[in-house]
């Protein structure tokens, strides 16, 4: 139990504030943004998820994976059709 308390107290308060501000920004854009802005943000988040997953697979694990990019490409093709 004391390890959990140490972990919670060791979290950087600046990171917590940054996450809260980011979530507030997402909520504000979803309520007050135009449809174009919402589409742009959604596309940006999808590309961020792909790039972070590629960094983890290729960079940290050292695994060269075509399947990840293939699934992304198939999804883009199906969305386009």
N, CA, C and O atoms as a GROMACS GRO file, in nm:
protein
  324
    1UNK      N    1   0.082  -0.120   0.000
    1UNK     CA    2   0.000   0.000   0.000
    1UNK      C    3   0.086   0.126   0.000
    1UNK      O    4   0.053   0.224  -0.066
    2UNK      N    5   0.196   0.122   0.074
    2UNK     CA    6   0.282   0.241   0.081
    2UNK      C    7   0.349   0.269  -0.053
    2UNK      O    8   0.382   0.384  -0.082
    3UNK      N    9   0.370   0.164  -0.136
    3UNK     CA   10   0.429   0.185  -0.267
    3UNK      C   11   0.335   0.263  -0.358
    3UNK      O   12   0.379   0.347  -0.436
    4UNK      N   13   0.205   0.237  -0.346
    4UNK     CA   14   0.106   0.309  -0.426
    4UNK      C   15   0.103   0.455  -0.384
    4UNK      O   16   0.094   0.544  -0.468
    5UNK      N   17   0.109   0.480  -0.256
    5UNK     CA   18   0.108   0.618  -0.206
    5UNK      C   19   0.234   0.691  -0.252
    5UNK      O   20   0.227   0.808  -0.290
    6UNK      N   21   0.348   0.624  -0.250
    6UNK     CA   22   0.471   0.686  -0.299
    6UNK      C   23   0.461   0.718  -0.448
    6UNK      O   24   0.508   0.823  -0.492
    7UNK      N   25   0.399   0.628  -0.524
    7UNK     CA   26   0.384   0.651  -0.667
    7UNK      C   27   0.292   0.770  -0.693
    7UNK      O   28   0.322   0.854  -0.779
    8UNK      N   29   0.183   0.778  -0.620
    8UNK     CA   30   0.089   0.888  -0.639
    8UNK      C   31   0.152   1.020  -0.601
    8UNK      O   32   0.132   1.120  -0.671
    9UNK      N   33   0.226   1.023  -0.493
    9UNK     CA   34   0.287   1.149  -0.450
    9UNK      C   35   0.407   1.188  -0.537
    9UNK      O   36   0.446   1.305  -0.539
   10UNK      N   37   0.466   1.091  -0.608
   10UNK     CA   38   0.582   1.123  -0.690
   10UNK      C   39   0.544   1.171  -0.830
   10UNK      O   40   0.631   1.211  -0.907
   11UNK      N   41   0.415   1.168  -0.865
   11UNK     CA   42   0.372   1.214  -0.997
   11UNK      C   43   0.397   1.364  -1.008
   11UNK      O   44   0.364   1.441  -0.918
   12UNK      N   45   0.455   1.402  -1.118
   12UNK     CA   46   0.487   1.542  -1.141
   12UNK      C   47   0.358   1.622  -1.156
   12UNK      O   48   0.276   1.591  -1.243
   13UNK      N   49   0.340   1.723  -1.074
   13UNK     CA   50   0.217   1.803  -1.077
   13UNK      C   51   0.203   1.880  -1.207
   13UNK      O   52   0.091   1.911  -1.249
   14UNK      N   53   0.314   1.911  -1.272
   14UNK     CA   54   0.308   1.979  -1.401
   14UNK      C   55   0.247   1.891  -1.508
   14UNK      O   56   0.172   1.940  -1.593
   15UNK      N   57   0.277   1.762  -1.505
   15UNK     CA   58   0.219   1.669  -1.601
   15UNK      C   59   0.069   1.655  -1.580
   15UNK      O   60  -0.008   1.650  -1.675
   16UNK      N   61   0.029   1.649  -1.454
   16UNK     CA   62  -0.114   1.638  -1.424
   16UNK      C   63  -0.186   1.762  -1.476
   16UNK      O   64  -0.294   1.751  -1.535
   17UNK      N   65  -0.130   1.878  -1.455
   17UNK     CA   66  -0.190   2.002  -1.503
   17UNK      C   67  -0.195   2.004  -1.655
   17UNK      O   68  -0.294   2.049  -1.712
   18UNK      N   69  -0.092   1.955  -1.721
   18UNK     CA   70  -0.090   1.949  -1.866
   18UNK      C   71  -0.199   1.856  -1.920
   18UNK      O   72  -0.264   1.888  -2.019
   19UNK      N   73  -0.219   1.743  -1.856
   19UNK     CA   74  -0.324   1.650  -1.897
   19UNK      C   75  -0.461   1.712  -1.877
   19UNK      O   76  -0.548   1.699  -1.964
   20UNK      N   77  -0.482   1.780  -1.766
   20UNK     CA   78  -0.612   1.845  -1.740
   20UNK      C   79  -0.638   1.955  -1.842
   20UNK      O   80  -0.750   1.967  -1.892
   21UNK      N   81  -0.537   2.034  -1.875
   21UNK     CA   82  -0.553   2.139  -1.975
   21UNK      C   83  -0.580   2.080  -2.114
   21UNK      O   84  -0.660   2.133  -2.190
   22UNK      N   85  -0.513   1.970  -2.145
   22UNK     CA   86  -0.536   1.903  -2.273
   22UNK      C   87  -0.678   1.851  -2.285
   22UNK      O   88  -0.742   1.866  -2.388
   23UNK      N   89  -0.728   1.789  -2.179
   23UNK     CA   90  -0.865   1.740  -2.180
   23UNK      C   91  -0.965   1.854  -2.190
   23UNK      O   92  -1.067   1.843  -2.259
   24UNK      N   93  -0.938   1.963  -2.121
   24UNK     CA   94  -1.026   2.080  -2.129
   24UNK      C   95  -1.026   2.137  -2.271
   24UNK      O   96  -1.131   2.180  -2.320
   25UNK      N   97  -0.911   2.137  -2.337
   25UNK     CA   98  -0.904   2.186  -2.474
   25UNK      C   99  -0.984   2.096  -2.569
   25UNK      O  100  -1.054   2.146  -2.657
   26UNK      N  101  -0.974   1.964  -2.550
   26UNK     CA  102  -1.049   1.872  -2.634
   26UNK      C  103  -1.199   1.892  -2.616
   26UNK      O  104  -1.273   1.891  -2.714
   27UNK      N  105  -1.243   1.910  -2.494
   27UNK     CA  106  -1.385   1.933  -2.468
   27UNK      C  107  -1.429   2.066  -2.530
   27UNK      O  108  -1.536   2.073  -2.589
   28UNK      N  109  -1.348   2.170  -2.518
   28UNK     CA  110  -1.382   2.300  -2.574
   28UNK      C  111  -1.392   2.295  -2.726
   28UNK      O  112  -1.484   2.352  -2.784
   29UNK      N  113  -1.297   2.227  -2.790
   29UNK     CA  114  -1.301   2.216  -2.936
   29UNK      C  115  -1.423   2.136  -2.980
   29UNK      O  116  -1.485   2.168  -3.082
   30UNK      N  117  -1.458   2.032  -2.905
   30UNK     CA  118  -1.573   1.950  -2.945
   30UNK      C  119  -1.704   2.027  -2.932
   30UNK      O  120  -1.797   2.002  -3.008
   31UNK      N  121  -1.713   2.121  -2.839
   31UNK     CA  122  -1.837   2.198  -2.825
   31UNK      C  123  -1.839   2.323  -2.912
   31UNK      O  124  -1.945   2.358  -2.964
   32UNK      N  125  -1.727   2.391  -2.928
   32UNK     CA  126  -1.725   2.520  -2.994
   32UNK      C  127  -1.657   2.521  -3.130
   32UNK      O  128  -1.660   2.623  -3.198
   33UNK      N  129  -1.597   2.410  -3.171
   33UNK     CA  130  -1.528   2.406  -3.298
   33UNK      C  131  -1.622   2.377  -3.414
   33UNK      O  132  -1.731   2.323  -3.396
   34UNK      N  133  -1.578   2.414  -3.533
   34UNK     CA  134  -1.658   2.386  -3.652
   34UNK      C  135  -1.640   2.239  -3.690
   34UNK      O  136  -1.555   2.170  -3.635
   35UNK      N  137  -1.720   2.193  -3.785
   35UNK     CA  138  -1.711   2.054  -3.828
   35UNK      C  139  -1.575   2.027  -3.892
   35UNK      O  140  -1.518   1.920  -3.874
   36UNK      N  141  -1.523   2.124  -3.968
   36UNK     CA  142  -1.392   2.109  -4.030
   36UNK      C  143  -1.283   2.091  -3.924
   36UNK      O  144  -1.196   2.006  -3.938
   37UNK      N  145  -1.288   2.173  -3.819
   37UNK     CA  146  -1.189   2.162  -3.713
   37UNK      C  147  -1.196   2.027  -3.644
   37UNK      O  148  -1.093   1.968  -3.610
   38UNK      N  149  -1.318   1.977  -3.622
   38UNK     CA  150  -1.333   1.846  -3.559
   38UNK      C  151  -1.274   1.736  -3.646
   38UNK      O  152  -1.211   1.644  -3.595
   39UNK      N  153  -1.296   1.744  -3.777
   39UNK     CA  154  -1.239   1.644  -3.866
   39UNK      C  155  -1.086   1.651  -3.868
   39UNK      O  156  -1.019   1.548  -3.869
   40UNK      N  157  -1.033   1.771  -3.867
   40UNK     CA  158  -0.887   1.787  -3.866
   40UNK      C  159  -0.826   1.732  -3.737
   40UNK      O  160  -0.723   1.664  -3.741
   41UNK      N  161  -0.889   1.760  -3.625
   41UNK     CA  162  -0.837   1.709  -3.499
   41UNK      C  163  -0.848   1.557  -3.492
   41UNK      O  164  -0.758   1.491  -3.442
   42UNK      N  165  -0.957   1.501  -3.543
   42UNK     CA  166  -0.972   1.355  -3.543
   42UNK      C  167  -0.863   1.291  -3.629
   42UNK      O  168  -0.805   1.190  -3.590
   43UNK      N  169  -0.837   1.348  -3.746
   43UNK     CA  170  -0.733   1.294  -3.832
   43UNK      C  171  -0.596   1.307  -3.766
   43UNK      O  172  -0.514   1.216  -3.775
   44UNK      N  173  -0.572   1.417  -3.701
   44UNK     CA  174  -0.446   1.438  -3.632
   44UNK      C  175  -0.427   1.334  -3.522
   44UNK      O  176  -0.317   1.281  -3.506
   45UNK      N  177  -0.532   1.305  -3.446
   45UNK     CA  178  -0.522   1.207  -3.339
   45UNK      C  179  -0.497   1.066  -3.393
   45UNK      O  180  -0.424   0.989  -3.332
   46UNK      N  181  -0.559   1.033  -3.507
   46UNK     CA  182  -0.535   0.901  -3.568
   46UNK      C  183  -0.390   0.889  -3.611
   46UNK      O  184  -0.326   0.787  -3.586
   47UNK      N  185  -0.337   0.993  -3.676
   47UNK     CA  186  -0.196   0.989  -3.717
   47UNK      C  187  -0.103   0.985  -3.597
   47UNK      O  188   0.003   0.921  -3.602
   48UNK      N  189  -0.140   1.052  -3.488
   48UNK     CA  190  -0.058   1.046  -3.367
   48UNK      C  191  -0.056   0.905  -3.310
   48UNK      O  192   0.049   0.856  -3.269
   49UNK      N  193  -0.171   0.839  -3.308
   49UNK     CA  194  -0.177   0.702  -3.258
   49UNK      C  195  -0.091   0.609  -3.344
   49UNK      O  196  -0.021   0.523  -3.292
   50UNK      N  197  -0.097   0.627  -3.476
   50UNK     CA  198  -0.014   0.544  -3.564
   50UNK      C  199   0.134   0.571  -3.541
   50UNK      O  200   0.213   0.477  -3.532
   51UNK      N  201   0.172   0.695  -3.531
   51UNK     CA  202   0.314   0.726  -3.514
   51UNK      C  203   0.367   0.680  -3.379
   51UNK      O  204   0.480   0.632  -3.370
   52UNK      N  205   0.288   0.693  -3.274
   52UNK     CA  206   0.333   0.646  -3.142
   52UNK      C  207   0.347   0.494  -3.143
   52UNK      O  208   0.441   0.440  -3.085
   53UNK      N  209   0.252   0.425  -3.207
   53UNK     CA  210   0.262   0.278  -3.212
   53UNK      C  211   0.383   0.235  -3.295
   53UNK      O  212   0.449   0.137  -3.260
   54UNK      N  213   0.413   0.307  -3.402
   54UNK     CA  214   0.532   0.273  -3.481
   54UNK      C  215   0.661   0.299  -3.404
   54UNK      O  216   0.757   0.224  -3.416
   55UNK      N  217   0.663   0.405  -3.326
   55UNK     CA  218   0.781   0.434  -3.244
   55UNK      C  219   0.803   0.321  -3.144
   55UNK      O  220   0.916   0.278  -3.123
   56UNK      N  221   0.695   0.274  -3.081
   56UNK     CA  222   0.710   0.166  -2.983
   56UNK      C  223   0.755   0.038  -3.049
   56UNK      O  224   0.843  -0.032  -2.998
   57UNK      N  225   0.695   0.004  -3.165
   57UNK     CA  226   0.727  -0.124  -3.228
   57UNK      C  227   0.865  -0.120  -3.292
   57UNK      O  228   0.946  -0.209  -3.268
   58UNK      N  229   0.894  -0.019  -3.371
   58UNK     CA  230   1.021  -0.014  -3.442
   58UNK      C  231   1.134   0.034  -3.352
   58UNK      O  232   1.244  -0.021  -3.355
   59UNK      N  233   1.107   0.136  -3.272
   59UNK     CA  234   1.214   0.196  -3.193
   59UNK      C  235   1.251   0.117  -3.070
   59UNK      O  236   1.366   0.076  -3.054
   60UNK      N  237   1.156   0.096  -2.982
   60UNK     CA  238   1.186   0.033  -2.855
   60UNK      C  239   1.196  -0.118  -2.865
   60UNK      O  240   1.283  -0.179  -2.802
   61UNK      N  241   1.108  -0.180  -2.942
   61UNK     CA  242   1.110  -0.326  -2.953
   61UNK      C  243   1.203  -0.374  -3.063
   61UNK      O  244   1.252  -0.487  -3.057
   62UNK      N  245   1.228  -0.291  -3.162
   62UNK     CA  246   1.318  -0.329  -3.271
   62UNK      C  247   1.255  -0.428  -3.369
   62UNK      O  248   1.326  -0.500  -3.438
   63UNK      N  249   1.123  -0.430  -3.375
   63UNK     CA  250   1.053  -0.523  -3.463
   63UNK      C  251   1.006  -0.446  -3.587
   63UNK      O  252   0.944  -0.340  -3.575
   64UNK      N  253   1.037  -0.499  -3.705
   64UNK     CA  254   0.993  -0.437  -3.829
   64UNK      C  255   0.860  -0.500  -3.867
   64UNK      O  256   0.854  -0.618  -3.902
   65UNK      N  257   0.752  -0.423  -3.861
   65UNK     CA  258   0.619  -0.478  -3.879
   65UNK      C  259   0.548  -0.409  -3.994
   65UNK      O  260   0.517  -0.290  -3.987
   66UNK      N  261   0.522  -0.486  -4.100
   66UNK     CA  262   0.442  -0.434  -4.210
   66UNK      C  263   0.292  -0.439  -4.180
   66UNK      O  264   0.215  -0.362  -4.236
   67UNK      N  265   0.252  -0.530  -4.092
   67UNK     CA  266   0.110  -0.550  -4.064
   67UNK      C  267   0.045  -0.424  -4.007
   67UNK      O  268  -0.069  -0.394  -4.040
   68UNK      N  269   0.115  -0.353  -3.924
   68UNK     CA  270   0.060  -0.233  -3.863
   68UNK      C  271   0.027  -0.128  -3.969
   68UNK      O  272  -0.081  -0.070  -3.968
   69UNK      N  273   0.119  -0.105  -4.059
   69UNK     CA  274   0.097  -0.008  -4.165
   69UNK      C  275  -0.006  -0.060  -4.264
   69UNK      O  276  -0.083   0.018  -4.320
   70UNK      N  277  -0.008  -0.191  -4.287
   70UNK     CA  278  -0.106  -0.249  -4.379
   70UNK      C  279  -0.248  -0.230  -4.325
   70UNK      O  280  -0.338  -0.196  -4.400
   71UNK      N  281  -0.268  -0.253  -4.195
   71UNK     CA  282  -0.400  -0.232  -4.137
   71UNK      C  283  -0.441  -0.086  -4.147
   71UNK      O  284  -0.557  -0.055  -4.173
   72UNK      N  285  -0.348   0.004  -4.126
   72UNK     CA  286  -0.378   0.147  -4.138
   72UNK      C  287  -0.415   0.180  -4.282
   72UNK      O  288  -0.510   0.255  -4.305
   73UNK      N  289  -0.342   0.127  -4.379
   73UNK     CA  290  -0.371   0.151  -4.519
   73UNK      C  291  -0.503   0.092  -4.562
   73UNK      O  292  -0.577   0.155  -4.637
   74UNK      N  293  -0.536  -0.029  -4.515
   74UNK     CA  294  -0.665  -0.089  -4.547
   74UNK      C  295  -0.779  -0.007  -4.489
   74UNK      O  296  -0.882   0.014  -4.554
   75UNK      N  297  -0.761   0.040  -4.368
   75UNK     CA  298  -0.863   0.125  -4.306
   75UNK      C  299  -0.883   0.255  -4.383
   75UNK      O  300  -0.996   0.302  -4.399
   76UNK      N  301  -0.773   0.314  -4.432
   76UNK     CA  302  -0.783   0.438  -4.511
   76UNK      C  303  -0.852   0.410  -4.644
   76UNK      O  304  -0.932   0.492  -4.690
   77UNK      N  305  -0.822   0.296  -4.704
   77UNK     CA  306  -0.886   0.261  -4.832
   77UNK      C  307  -1.036   0.240  -4.814
   77UNK      O  308  -1.116   0.288  -4.893
   78UNK      N  309  -1.073   0.167  -4.710
   78UNK     CA  310  -1.216   0.141  -4.686
   78UNK      C  311  -1.288   0.271  -4.654
   78UNK      O  312  -1.401   0.291  -4.698
   79UNK      N  313  -1.226   0.358  -4.577
   79UNK     CA  314  -1.288   0.488  -4.547
   79UNK      C  315  -1.305   0.569  -4.675
   79UNK      O  316  -1.407   0.637  -4.693
   80UNK      N  317  -1.207   0.564  -4.764
   80UNK     CA  318  -1.213   0.640  -4.888
   80UNK      C  319  -1.317   0.588  -4.986
   80UNK      O  320  -1.375   0.665  -5.063
   81UNK      N  321  -1.340   0.458  -4.984
   81UNK     CA  322  -1.437   0.398  -5.076
   81UNK      C  323  -1.573   0.416  -5.016
   81UNK      O  324  -1.672   0.373  -5.076
   0.00000   0.00000   0.00000
